[in-house]
Amino acid sequence: MTTKKILVVDDEQDILDLLTYNLAKAGFAVSTASNGKEALERAEAAPDLILLDVMMPKMDGFEVVKELKRATATKNIPVIFLTAKGMEVDEVVGLELGADDYILKPISMTKLLARVKTALRRQPSDSTRTPSELDSIVIDTLEIDPKQYRVRIDGKPIDFPKKEFETLLYLTRHRDNVVTRDKLLSAVWGENVVVVDRTIDVHIRKIREKLGAYADHIETVKGVGYRFRGEE
């Protein structure tokens, strides 16, 4: 089995040392960065996952995630935020930007290792996917390419952060069927990740805004969940 590479980003050396020791002990290859700009440089080496502090000098974690999601080479790298900030609004901001999870300091190593493994399990390699999972979904002039994480409408690329893309992909793969909120959250964020209720609504709203003429294809089934209508 290939050793998974994890980039740890934090401006506190004692936290870097603690996480490096425990992650290496768990069998991961670990690299570190002490600020946002250094994190972006290290991310060019394509780690399998990034543990990212929010409050840092030069560039905070939110800004780092924005840059990661803009670049094709790094947009699909899972990111778990590590922060002392506990307000719900900060969690929502982090998840909306495309982070996979959010862990508060002081860090429980048992919890962190479990969350890391969960996030990595949600990143299957192309060799483990079935051909149908790699096929593009085409609905009239809407094209969703799961291999490239790209969405096009009338041939024009539309930018979708990772979680928005995966939400749209799941709905279109199950089009014309009602998908419950719990099922959607589990499929996109995972079983062991706690996500605030508002998060899924925010993602659906943003997806509709980007779909233009296709926005009405996403129907809200009141009290249940959502359905992507495949036909006109």
SULVEN-V402471 format. One record per residue. N is the residue number from 1. RES is the residue in one small letter. SS is DSSP state (~ for helix, > for strand, _ for the rest). PHI is phi in whole degrees, 0 to 359 (* if undefined). NEAR is the number of other C-alpha atoms within 8 Angstrom. Layout:
{{N;RES;SS;PHI;NEAR} {N;RES;SS;PHI;NEAR}}
//
This chain:
{{1;m;_;*;2} {2;t;_;290;3} {3;t;_;291;7} {4;k;_;284;8} {5;k;>;258;11} {6;i;>;237;13} {7;l;>;262;15} {8;v;>;253;14} {9;v;>;236;15} {10;d;_;198;14} {11;d;_;272;11} {12;e;_;257;7} {13;q;~;298;8} {14;d;~;295;6} {15;i;~;289;8} {16;l;~;302;13} {17;d;~;295;8} {18;l;~;297;8} {19;l;~;291;9} {20;t;~;301;12} {21;y;~;299;8} {22;n;~;288;9} {23;l;~;290;12} {24;a;~;295;10} {25;k;~;297;7} {26;a;_;276;6} {27;g;_;101;7} {28;f;_;265;11} {29;a;>;270;10} {30;v;>;242;11} {31;s;>;238;10} {32;t;>;226;12} {33;a;>;214;13} {34;s;_;251;11} {35;n;_;205;14} {36;g;~;295;16} {37;k;~;295;9} {38;e;~;295;9} {39;a;~;298;14} {40;l;~;296;11} {41;e;~;294;8} {42;r;~;291;12} {43;a;~;294;10} {44;e;_;296;8} {45;a;_;280;6} {46;a;_;58;9} {47;p;_;294;11} {48;d;_;281;10} {49;l;>;198;14} {50;i;>;237;13} {51;l;>;262;12} {52;l;>;232;12} {53;d;>;289;13} {54;v;_;272;10} {55;m;_;272;7} {56;m;_;219;12} {57;p;_;286;8} {58;k;_;72;7} {59;m;_;203;10} {60;d;_;281;13} {61;g;~;297;13} {62;f;~;297;9} {63;e;~;294;9} {64;v;~;298;13} {65;v;~;298;12} {66;k;~;303;9} {67;e;~;292;9} {68;l;~;299;10} {69;k;~;284;13} {70;r;~;281;8} {71;a;_;268;8} {72;t;_;302;7} {73;a;_;290;7} {74;t;_;239;12} {75;k;_;296;11} {76;n;_;258;8} {77;i;_;287;10} {78;p;>;298;12} {79;v;>;233;13} {80;i;>;244;14} {81;f;>;282;14} {82;l;>;242;12} {83;t;>;202;12} {84;a;_;272;7} {85;k;_;283;6} {86;g;_;243;8} {87;m;_;285;6} {88;e;~;301;7} {89;v;~;298;6} {90;d;~;292;9} {91;e;~;295;10} {92;v;~;298;11} {93;v;~;301;8} {94;g;~;300;12} {95;l;~;290;12} {96;e;~;296;11} {97;l;_;286;10} {98;g;_;116;13} {99;a;_;293;14} {100;d;_;269;11} {101;d;>;199;11} {102;y;>;209;12} {103;i;>;240;10} {104;l;>;274;10} {105;k;_;276;8} {106;p;_;293;5} {107;i;_;274;8} {108;s;_;274;7} {109;m;~;296;7} {110;t;~;299;6} {111;k;~;294;8} {112;l;~;299;10} {113;l;~;297;9} {114;a;~;295;8} {115;r;~;292;11} {116;v;~;299;10} {117;k;~;295;8} {118;t;~;296;10} {119;a;~;296;12} {120;l;~;291;11} {121;r;~;293;7} {122;r;_;275;7} {123;q;_;244;7} {124;p;_;292;8} {125;s;_;283;6} {126;d;~;302;6} {127;s;~;291;5} {128;t;~;262;6} {129;r;_;270;9} {130;t;_;280;7} {131;p;~;306;6} {132;s;~;296;5} {133;e;~;286;7} {134;l;~;265;11} {135;d;_;291;9} {136;s;_;291;9} {137;i;>;258;9} {138;v;>;239;8} {139;i;>;233;7} {140;d;_;59;5} {141;t;_;260;9} {142;l;>;267;11} {143;e;>;236;12} {144;i;>;241;12} {145;d;>;252;12} {146;p;_;291;11} {147;k;_;288;8} {148;q;_;261;5} {149;y;_;56;9} {150;r;>;234;13} {151;v;>;236;13} {152;r;>;231;12} {153;i;>;233;11} {154;d;_;55;6} {155;g;_;83;6} {156;k;>;266;6} {157;p;>;291;8} {158;i;>;242;9} {159;d;_;283;6} {160;f;_;233;10} {161;p;_;302;10} {162;k;~;307;11} {163;k;~;290;13} {164;e;~;296;13} {165;f;~;299;12} {166;e;~;294;9} {167;t;~;294;12} {168;l;~;298;9} {169;l;~;299;10} {170;y;~;295;11} {171;l;~;296;12} {172;t;~;285;10} {173;r;~;291;7} {174;h;_;245;10} {175;r;_;300;11} {176;d;_;73;8} {177;n;_;246;7} {178;v;>;283;12} {179;v;>;251;12} {180;t;>;292;9} {181;r;~;300;10} {182;d;~;297;6} {183;k;~;294;8} {184;l;~;294;11} {185;l;~;297;11} {186;s;~;295;9} {187;a;~;291;9} {188;v;~;267;10} {189;w;~;259;10} {190;g;_;101;11} {191;e;_;291;6} {192;n;_;258;6} {193;v;_;254;8} {194;v;_;273;4} {195;v;_;237;7} {196;v;_;294;7} {197;d;~;302;6} {198;r;~;291;7} {199;t;~;302;11} {200;i;~;296;9} {201;d;~;295;8} {202;v;~;297;9} {203;h;~;295;12} {204;i;~;298;10} {205;r;~;299;8} {206;k;~;293;9} {207;i;~;297;12} {208;r;~;300;12} {209;e;~;300;8} {210;k;~;277;8} {211;l;~;281;9} {212;g;~;59;7} {213;a;~;296;5} {214;y;~;266;9} {215;a;~;302;11} {216;d;~;289;7} {217;h;~;290;9} {218;i;>;270;11} {219;e;>;257;9} {220;t;>;270;7} {221;v;>;263;9} {222;k;_;305;5} {223;g;_;77;4} {224;v;_;236;9} {225;g;>;171;11} {226;y;>;222;13} {227;r;>;219;15} {228;f;>;263;14} {229;r;_;280;10} {230;g;_;280;9} {231;e;_;259;3} {232;e;_;292;3}}
//
